[in-house]
């Protein structure tokens, strides 16, 4: 079975000393970002902070070298490569990020592009293009756009005040039993039948805390054996049950097909995590430092973050950001529910940062398969129908170019349609937002006889996800 391995061959291309050093550079950066006193001490006297590093169990790191890249770790500025020529440890960390982490994320994204269904693939590409236009290329590139995700609990016990998905309190857990194990295997088999190898891009949590389910790793193991990828796990409770956490860390060392994440909620938690687990223990675990100002300012204005903030305006959540990473099916194994969703900027209509295209329930794997098949048929058209109302996405600004065509501008992209004589009129007609596709074609045929060119232009707008699809922020169905 094909396994997509984290880091690829990166560790085969570096020395043993460099392999040993990377976890300690990682811990140094975690301390510098997550602990203001540590960062201040480094800035004051990087050369004389050996005892401080030893107290944090950081060994082999040259503080002066890594301090040179701390500005970009704080999202302040990118350090020029010339400034790092005499700092091999800083360059090693950069290579690790580029050749291991970034390449792995891109490989995972590519794995999610092709299912057995051409209709789903085209729909998936349209949603990715829409997100690039609405969220920006940089933010969109971070999103994996997995084709399926599972929840193994109903609700979450943590209740993080900044939860972008506004997870409800924990109600029930999908426990491991012979019956549930068979259902889980059947569900995964149906998912693979419908969505192919892209299922491996999925995760086994969403608005849930993985450690709430004591059998979580049993389900993840079946997922990995079925898909070839043992998925990422993110927990906000790494210290609640250290035995569970150590089992997770050991599981990841045995199945290096992703990196796990600990969501760190306070400076005290960061200290305790570092005291409990060594740098080597956490080599395959990213610490998400939720308590820092840099992450607070980058949070999505979704879920609980849509409530009024009373802090500094600079720390207000980002209105065009989302933590949703799924363009596909969200399946809850407790209440047997399923939704077809895709990321979007948070809004009053979509406060959780994702759009819902369809919802349903299932009692068995076959019914889930039926839901997937039906939604592919009904929610993922391959072209515009004659009676569809044509309208540009409501977040796009229509800019006519007399006798040339038109432009559509989002916050992050400029889409241009020029080169054919019918485009200027086509843009004006669609901008009205109340004409069917066939009516638009009829209007254009009065002056332009090339119906194939007209239809091709409409299809191009459709394929680039520049047209409304009936799911506007106001929730109006435009068909």
C-alpha positions as CSV (number, residue, x, y, z in Angstrom):
1,X,0.0,0.0,0.0
2,X,1.3,3.4,-1.0
3,X,2.3,5.5,2.1
4,X,2.9,9.2,1.9
5,X,5.7,9.7,4.5
6,X,6.4,12.9,6.3
7,X,9.8,14.5,5.4
8,X,10.2,12.2,2.3
9,X,13.9,11.6,1.9
10,X,15.0,14.7,3.7
11,X,16.5,12.9,6.7
12,X,18.4,10.6,4.3
13,X,20.2,13.7,3.0
14,X,21.4,15.2,6.3
15,X,24.0,14.1,8.8
16,X,23.3,12.3,12.1
17,X,24.3,15.4,14.0
18,X,21.8,17.5,12.0
19,X,19.1,14.9,12.7
20,X,19.7,15.2,16.4
21,X,19.8,19.0,16.3
22,X,16.5,19.7,14.5
23,X,14.2,18.8,17.5
24,X,16.3,21.1,19.7
25,X,16.1,24.0,17.2
26,X,12.4,23.4,17.1
27,X,12.1,23.6,20.9
28,X,14.3,26.7,21.0
29,X,11.9,28.4,18.6
30,X,8.9,27.3,20.6
31,X,10.3,28.9,23.7
32,X,11.3,32.1,21.8
33,X,7.8,32.5,20.4
34,X,5.7,31.1,23.3
35,X,7.6,32.6,26.3
36,X,8.2,36.4,26.4
37,X,10.7,36.1,29.2
38,X,12.8,33.6,27.3
39,X,12.7,35.7,24.1
40,X,13.7,38.8,26.1
41,X,16.7,36.9,27.6
42,X,17.8,35.8,24.1
43,X,17.6,39.3,22.8
44,X,19.5,40.7,25.7
45,X,22.4,38.2,25.7
46,X,22.2,35.3,23.2
47,X,25.8,34.3,23.8
48,X,25.3,34.0,27.6
49,X,22.1,32.1,27.9
50,X,23.6,28.5,28.1
51,X,22.1,27.8,31.6
52,X,18.7,29.0,30.4
53,X,18.8,26.6,27.4
54,X,19.9,23.7,29.7
55,X,16.9,24.4,32.0
56,X,14.6,23.9,29.0
57,X,16.4,20.8,27.9
58,X,17.7,22.4,24.8
59,X,21.1,21.1,23.7
60,X,23.4,21.8,20.8
61,X,21.7,25.0,19.6
62,X,23.7,28.2,19.0
63,X,21.3,30.9,20.2
64,X,22.9,33.6,18.1
65,X,22.4,31.6,14.9
66,X,18.7,30.8,15.5
67,X,18.0,34.2,16.9
68,X,18.8,35.6,13.4
69,X,15.6,34.0,12.0
70,X,13.3,34.7,15.0
71,X,11.8,37.8,13.3
72,X,10.3,35.7,10.6
73,X,9.2,33.1,13.1
74,X,7.3,36.0,14.8
75,X,5.8,36.9,11.3
76,X,7.6,40.2,11.4
77,X,9.8,40.0,8.3
78,X,11.7,37.5,6.1
79,X,15.4,37.4,6.8
80,X,17.5,37.7,3.7
81,X,19.4,34.6,2.8
82,X,22.7,36.5,2.7
83,X,22.3,37.3,6.4
84,X,22.4,33.6,7.1
85,X,25.4,32.5,5.1
86,X,27.5,32.1,8.2
87,X,24.7,30.5,10.3
88,X,24.4,26.8,9.3
89,X,21.9,26.0,12.0
90,X,19.5,28.7,10.8
91,X,19.9,27.4,7.2
92,X,19.3,23.8,8.4
93,X,16.0,24.9,9.9
94,X,15.0,26.7,6.7
95,X,15.8,23.5,4.7
96,X,13.8,21.5,7.1
97,X,10.8,23.8,6.7
98,X,11.1,23.9,2.9
99,X,12.2,20.4,2.0
100,X,10.2,18.5,4.7
101,X,7.2,20.3,6.0
102,X,6.2,22.4,2.9
103,X,6.8,19.6,0.4
104,X,4.8,17.2,2.6
105,X,1.9,19.6,2.7
106,X,2.0,20.0,-1.1
107,X,2.2,16.3,-1.6
108,X,-0.8,15.8,0.6
109,X,-2.8,18.5,-1.3
110,X,-2.0,16.8,-4.6
111,X,-3.1,13.4,-3.2
112,X,-6.5,15.0,-2.6
113,X,-7.0,16.2,-6.2
114,X,-8.2,13.0,-8.0
115,X,-11.1,10.8,-7.0
116,X,-12.8,8.1,-9.2
117,X,-15.5,10.8,-10.0
118,X,-14.7,13.4,-12.6
119,X,-17.7,15.5,-11.4
120,X,-16.3,15.6,-7.8
121,X,-12.8,16.4,-9.1
122,X,-14.1,19.4,-11.1
123,X,-16.2,20.6,-8.2
124,X,-13.3,20.2,-5.9
125,X,-11.1,22.3,-8.2
126,X,-13.7,25.0,-8.4
127,X,-13.9,25.3,-4.6
128,X,-10.1,25.5,-4.4
129,X,-10.1,28.3,-7.0
130,X,-12.9,30.1,-5.2
131,X,-11.0,29.9,-1.9
132,X,-7.8,31.3,-3.6
133,X,-9.9,34.2,-4.8
134,X,-11.7,34.8,-1.5
135,X,-8.9,33.9,1.0
136,X,-5.8,34.7,-0.9
137,X,-3.2,32.4,-2.4
138,X,-1.0,32.3,0.8
139,X,-3.8,31.3,3.1
140,X,-5.4,28.9,0.6
141,X,-2.1,27.1,0.1
142,X,-2.1,26.2,3.8
143,X,-5.5,24.5,3.4
144,X,-5.2,20.8,2.5
145,X,-8.8,20.7,1.1
146,X,-9.2,17.1,2.3
147,X,-12.1,15.2,0.7
148,X,-13.5,13.7,4.0
149,X,-13.2,14.1,7.7
150,X,-14.6,12.1,10.6
151,X,-15.8,13.0,14.1
152,X,-15.4,10.1,16.6
153,X,-17.3,12.1,19.4
154,X,-20.3,14.4,19.6
155,X,-19.0,17.7,21.0
156,X,-15.8,18.6,22.8
157,X,-14.8,18.7,26.5
158,X,-12.3,21.5,26.2
159,X,-14.4,24.5,25.2
160,X,-11.6,26.7,24.0
161,X,-12.8,30.3,24.1
162,X,-11.4,31.0,20.6
163,X,-12.8,27.9,18.9
164,X,-13.4,28.8,15.3
165,X,-15.8,25.9,14.9
166,X,-17.7,26.7,18.1
167,X,-17.7,23.1,19.2
168,X,-20.6,22.1,21.4
169,X,-20.0,20.5,24.8
170,X,-19.2,16.8,24.8
171,X,-22.3,14.7,24.7
172,X,-21.3,11.2,23.5
173,X,-18.3,9.1,22.3
174,X,-18.1,6.6,19.5
175,X,-16.6,3.7,21.5
176,X,-14.7,0.8,20.0
177,X,-16.8,-2.4,20.0
178,X,-17.1,-5.3,17.5
179,X,-20.2,-3.7,16.0
180,X,-18.7,-0.2,15.8
181,X,-15.4,-1.5,14.4
182,X,-17.3,-3.3,11.6
183,X,-19.3,-0.1,10.9
184,X,-16.1,2.0,10.9
185,X,-14.3,-0.4,8.4
186,X,-17.4,-0.5,6.2
187,X,-17.6,3.3,6.2
188,X,-13.9,3.6,5.3
189,X,-14.3,1.1,2.5
190,X,-17.3,3.0,1.0
191,X,-15.4,6.2,1.3
192,X,-12.4,4.8,-0.6
193,X,-14.8,3.3,-3.2
194,X,-16.3,6.7,-3.8
195,X,-13.3,9.0,-3.2
196,X,-10.3,6.8,-3.8
197,X,-6.9,7.4,-2.4
198,X,-7.9,11.0,-1.5
199,X,-9.5,9.6,1.7
200,X,-6.0,9.4,3.1
201,X,-5.9,13.2,3.2
202,X,-8.7,13.1,5.8
203,X,-8.6,13.4,9.6
204,X,-10.5,11.7,12.4
205,X,-11.4,14.9,14.4
206,X,-13.1,18.2,13.6
207,X,-15.1,20.1,16.2
208,X,-13.9,17.4,18.7
209,X,-11.1,16.7,21.1
210,X,-9.4,13.4,20.1
211,X,-8.5,12.4,23.6
212,X,-12.2,12.5,24.6
213,X,-12.4,9.1,22.9
214,X,-10.3,6.6,24.8
215,X,-10.4,4.3,21.7
216,X,-9.3,7.1,19.3
217,X,-6.0,5.4,18.2
218,X,-7.8,2.1,17.5
219,X,-9.9,3.9,14.9
220,X,-6.9,5.8,13.5
221,X,-5.0,2.5,13.1
222,X,-7.9,1.1,11.0
223,X,-8.0,4.3,9.0
224,X,-4.2,4.1,8.3
225,X,-4.4,0.4,7.3
226,X,-7.2,1.2,4.9
227,X,-5.9,4.4,3.3
228,X,-2.1,4.0,3.6
229,X,-1.9,7.3,5.7
230,X,-2.2,7.5,9.5
231,X,-3.7,10.9,9.8
232,X,-2.7,14.0,11.7
233,X,-4.1,14.4,15.3
234,X,-4.5,17.7,17.1
235,X,-5.2,17.7,20.8
236,X,-5.7,20.6,23.1
237,X,-5.3,18.4,26.2
238,X,-1.8,16.9,25.9
239,X,-1.3,16.8,29.7
240,X,-4.8,15.6,30.8
241,X,-3.8,12.0,30.3
242,X,0.0,11.7,29.8
243,X,-0.3,7.9,29.2
244,X,-2.7,8.6,26.3
245,X,-0.4,11.3,24.9
246,X,2.7,9.0,25.2
247,X,0.8,6.4,23.3
248,X,0.0,8.9,20.6
249,X,3.7,10.0,20.4
250,X,4.8,6.4,20.1
251,X,2.1,5.7,17.5
252,X,3.4,8.5,15.4
253,X,7.0,7.3,15.6
254,X,5.8,4.0,14.2
255,X,3.7,5.6,11.5
256,X,5.5,8.6,10.1
257,X,2.9,9.7,7.6
258,X,2.1,13.0,9.2
259,X,2.9,15.3,12.1
260,X,0.6,15.7,15.1
261,X,-0.2,18.9,16.9
262,X,-0.6,20.1,20.5
263,X,-2.7,23.2,20.9
264,X,-0.9,25.2,23.7
265,X,-3.3,27.4,25.6
266,X,-1.0,29.2,28.1
267,X,2.6,29.8,28.9
268,X,2.3,27.5,31.9
269,X,1.1,24.7,29.6
270,X,4.1,25.3,27.3
271,X,6.4,24.9,30.3
272,X,4.7,21.8,31.6
273,X,4.7,20.2,28.1
274,X,8.4,20.8,27.8
275,X,9.0,19.4,31.3
276,X,6.9,16.3,30.6
277,X,8.2,15.5,27.1
278,X,11.7,15.8,25.7
279,X,12.6,17.6,22.4
280,X,13.0,14.1,20.9
281,X,9.6,13.0,22.1
282,X,8.0,16.0,20.3
283,X,10.1,15.8,17.1
284,X,7.0,14.9,15.1
285,X,4.6,17.1,17.1
286,X,4.0,20.8,16.2
287,X,3.1,23.0,19.1
288,X,0.4,25.5,18.2
289,X,1.0,28.4,20.5
290,X,-2.5,29.7,20.9
291,X,-1.6,32.0,23.8
292,X,0.7,34.2,21.7
293,X,-0.2,37.6,20.3
294,X,0.9,36.5,16.8
295,X,-1.5,33.6,16.7
296,X,-4.3,35.6,18.4
297,X,-4.1,38.2,15.6
298,X,-4.2,35.5,12.9
299,X,-7.2,33.6,14.2
300,X,-10.3,33.3,12.0
301,X,-13.3,35.5,12.8
302,X,-15.4,32.4,12.9
303,X,-17.2,30.4,15.6
304,X,-16.7,32.0,19.0
305,X,-14.4,34.6,17.6
306,X,-17.3,36.3,15.9
307,X,-18.4,37.7,19.2
308,X,-17.3,41.3,19.9
309,X,-13.6,41.5,21.1
310,X,-12.7,43.9,23.8
311,X,-8.9,43.7,23.4
312,X,-6.5,45.6,21.2
313,X,-7.8,46.2,17.7
314,X,-4.6,44.7,16.4
315,X,-5.5,41.4,17.9
316,X,-9.0,41.2,16.4
317,X,-9.5,38.0,14.4
318,X,-9.0,38.0,10.7
319,X,-12.3,38.4,8.9
320,X,-11.2,36.6,5.7
321,X,-9.5,33.6,7.3
322,X,-10.9,30.2,8.2
323,X,-9.7,27.1,10.0
324,X,-11.8,24.9,7.9
325,X,-9.6,22.5,5.8
326,X,-12.2,20.3,4.3
327,X,-13.7,20.4,0.7
328,X,-15.8,17.3,0.9
329,X,-17.7,15.2,3.4
330,X,-17.9,15.8,7.2
331,X,-19.1,12.6,8.9
332,X,-20.0,12.2,12.5
333,X,-20.0,8.6,13.7
334,X,-22.0,9.3,16.8
335,X,-25.2,10.7,15.4
336,X,-24.6,9.3,11.9
337,X,-24.7,12.7,10.2
338,X,-23.0,13.8,7.1
339,X,-22.5,17.2,5.4
340,X,-20.9,18.3,2.2
341,X,-18.9,21.5,3.0
342,X,-16.1,23.7,1.7
343,X,-14.1,26.6,3.3
344,X,-15.1,30.2,2.9
345,X,-14.6,33.6,4.7
346,X,-16.7,33.6,7.8
347,X,-20.0,35.6,7.5
348,X,-23.4,35.9,9.1
349,X,-24.6,33.1,6.7
350,X,-21.5,30.9,7.3
351,X,-20.3,31.8,10.8
352,X,-18.1,28.7,11.1
353,X,-16.0,29.5,8.0
354,X,-17.4,26.9,5.7
355,X,-20.3,26.6,3.3
356,X,-22.8,23.7,3.6
357,X,-24.0,22.3,0.3
358,X,-26.0,19.3,1.6
359,X,-26.9,17.5,4.8
360,X,-28.1,14.0,5.6
361,X,-28.0,11.0,7.8
362,X,-27.1,7.4,7.4
363,X,-27.6,4.2,9.4
364,X,-25.1,2.1,7.5
365,X,-22.2,2.4,5.2
366,X,-24.3,1.8,2.1
367,X,-26.5,4.8,3.0
368,X,-23.4,7.0,3.3
369,X,-22.3,5.8,-0.1
370,X,-25.7,6.7,-1.5
371,X,-25.5,10.2,0.0
372,X,-22.1,10.7,-1.6
373,X,-23.4,9.5,-4.9
374,X,-26.5,11.6,-4.8
375,X,-24.6,14.8,-3.8
376,X,-22.1,14.3,-6.6
377,X,-25.0,14.1,-9.0
378,X,-27.1,16.9,-7.7
379,X,-24.6,19.4,-6.1
380,X,-21.7,19.1,-8.6
381,X,-22.9,20.0,-12.1
382,X,-20.4,19.9,-14.9
383,X,-21.8,22.9,-16.7
384,X,-24.3,25.7,-16.4
385,X,-27.9,24.6,-17.2
386,X,-30.1,26.6,-19.5
387,X,-32.5,27.7,-16.7
388,X,-29.7,28.6,-14.2
389,X,-29.7,32.3,-13.2
390,X,-26.3,33.8,-14.2
391,X,-24.8,36.1,-11.6
392,X,-21.2,36.9,-10.6
393,X,-20.1,35.9,-7.1
394,X,-21.3,38.6,-4.7
395,X,-17.8,39.2,-3.3
396,X,-16.6,40.2,-6.8
397,X,-16.5,43.7,-8.2
398,X,-17.6,43.9,-11.8
399,X,-15.4,46.3,-13.9
400,X,-16.5,46.8,-17.5
401,X,-13.9,47.3,-20.2
402,X,-15.7,49.0,-23.0
403,X,-15.4,47.0,-26.3
404,X,-12.8,44.8,-24.7
405,X,-14.5,42.7,-22.1
406,X,-14.5,43.0,-18.3
407,X,-12.7,42.3,-15.1
408,X,-13.8,40.8,-11.8
409,X,-11.9,41.9,-8.7
410,X,-11.8,40.2,-5.4
411,X,-9.8,41.3,-2.4
412,X,-6.9,39.1,-3.5
413,X,-7.2,38.5,-7.3
414,X,-8.1,40.3,-10.5
415,X,-9.8,38.0,-13.1
416,X,-9.8,39.3,-16.6
417,X,-12.0,38.3,-19.6
418,X,-11.0,39.8,-22.9
419,X,-10.2,38.8,-26.4
420,X,-13.7,38.1,-27.9
421,X,-16.2,40.6,-29.3
422,X,-19.1,39.3,-27.2
423,X,-17.4,39.5,-23.8
424,X,-18.2,43.2,-23.0
425,X,-22.0,42.5,-23.4
426,X,-21.7,39.1,-21.7
427,X,-20.3,40.8,-18.6
428,X,-23.0,43.4,-18.5
429,X,-25.8,40.9,-18.8
430,X,-24.4,38.6,-16.1
431,X,-23.8,41.6,-13.9
432,X,-27.6,42.2,-13.9
433,X,-27.9,39.0,-11.9
434,X,-31.5,38.1,-13.0
435,X,-31.2,36.4,-16.4
436,X,-31.0,32.7,-17.1
437,X,-28.2,31.3,-19.0
438,X,-30.3,30.7,-22.1
439,X,-31.7,34.3,-22.0
440,X,-28.2,35.6,-21.9
441,X,-27.3,33.5,-24.9
442,X,-30.4,34.7,-26.7
443,X,-29.5,38.4,-26.0
444,X,-26.0,37.9,-27.3
445,X,-27.0,36.0,-30.4
446,X,-28.7,39.2,-31.7
447,X,-25.3,40.7,-32.4
448,X,-22.9,37.7,-32.1
449,X,-23.6,34.6,-34.1
450,X,-20.9,32.3,-32.6
451,X,-22.9,30.5,-30.0
452,X,-20.1,28.0,-29.3
453,X,-17.8,30.9,-28.3
454,X,-20.5,32.4,-26.1
455,X,-21.1,29.1,-24.4
456,X,-17.4,28.5,-24.0
457,X,-17.0,31.9,-22.2
458,X,-19.9,31.0,-19.8
459,X,-18.3,27.7,-19.1
460,X,-14.9,29.3,-18.4
461,X,-16.5,31.6,-15.8
462,X,-18.2,28.5,-14.3
463,X,-15.0,26.5,-14.3
464,X,-13.1,29.3,-12.5
465,X,-15.9,29.5,-9.9
466,X,-16.7,33.1,-10.7
467,X,-20.4,32.6,-10.8
468,X,-22.9,32.4,-8.0
469,X,-23.9,28.9,-7.2
470,X,-27.0,29.5,-5.1
471,X,-25.2,29.7,-1.8
472,X,-24.6,33.4,-1.2
473,X,-23.8,34.8,2.2
474,X,-27.4,36.0,2.5
475,X,-28.5,32.4,1.9
476,X,-30.6,33.3,-1.2
477,X,-31.1,30.5,-3.7
478,X,-30.7,32.2,-7.1
479,X,-32.1,29.4,-9.2
